Amino acid sequence: MEQLLNVGTIVGAICGFLGIKIFEMVFDKHKDHEDKLQMNTIAIVELKGEIKRLNDYLARVDKLEKDTNQAHQRIRDLKSQVENMST
């Protein structure tokens, strides 16, 4: 009878230990999942900022290209006028 009590105590201790480990594992995974979601949210916000800055930069580049094209057209027009005046 005493051996059964010892075996029961050992089995109970093992079950308790396993129960605690399973409980910790479940909640650790939940916490890890929350941490990853938080990190992804921060990364998304940072990417939105980078995309906005990139769009602003590209808008300036597009404006510079249009201004350059207009300046070249103006130069061609002036050159054409000068050539017409000299003929």
N, C-alpha and C positions, 0 to 999 in steps of 0.2 A: 504494500500500500504506500509505503514511504517513497518507493521508487516511482510510482505513478504520480505522486505529488511533485516530485522533483522534475519528472518529464513534463508534467503539465505546466509547471512554473517556467521551465525552459521554453516550451512551445509558446506559452503566453508572452514571454519576454521577446521571443523572436517575432511573433505576430505584432506586438506593440511597436517594436523597432521598425518592422516593414511598413506598418500603418503610418508611422511618423514620416518615414522616407517617401512613401507614395504621396502623402499630403504635401510635403515640402516640394516634391517634384512638380506636382500639379500647380501649386501657387508660384513656384519659381518660373515655370513656363509662362504663366499668365503675366507675371511681372516682366519677364524678358520680352514677351509680345508687346506689352505696353511701352517698354523702353524703345523697341524698334519702331513702333508707330510714331512715337514722339520724335525720334531721330529722322524718320522719313518726312514728317510734317515740317520740321525745321529745314530739311534739305529742299523740300518743295518751295517753301517761302523764299529761301535763298535763290533758287533757280528762277522764280518769278521775278525777283529783283534783277538778276543777271539778264534775263530775257528783255526786261523793260529797258535796261541800259543799252543792250545790243540794238534794240529797235530804235532807240533815240540816236545812237551812233550811225546806224544805217540810214536813218532819215536825213542826217546831216550830210552823209556821203552822197545820197541821192540828190540833195539840193546842190551840193558842190558840182556834181556831174551836170545838172541842168544849167547851172550858172556858167560852167566852162563851155558847154555847147552853145549857149547864147553868146558868150564872148567870142568864140570862134566864128559863129555866124556873123556877128557884127564886124569882125576883122575881115572876113571874106567880102561882106557888103562894101566896106570902106575901100578895100583893095580894088574891087570891081569899079567903084566910083572913080578912083584915081586913074585906073586904066582907061576908062571912058573919057575922062577929062583930057588925057594926053593924046588921044587919037583924034 
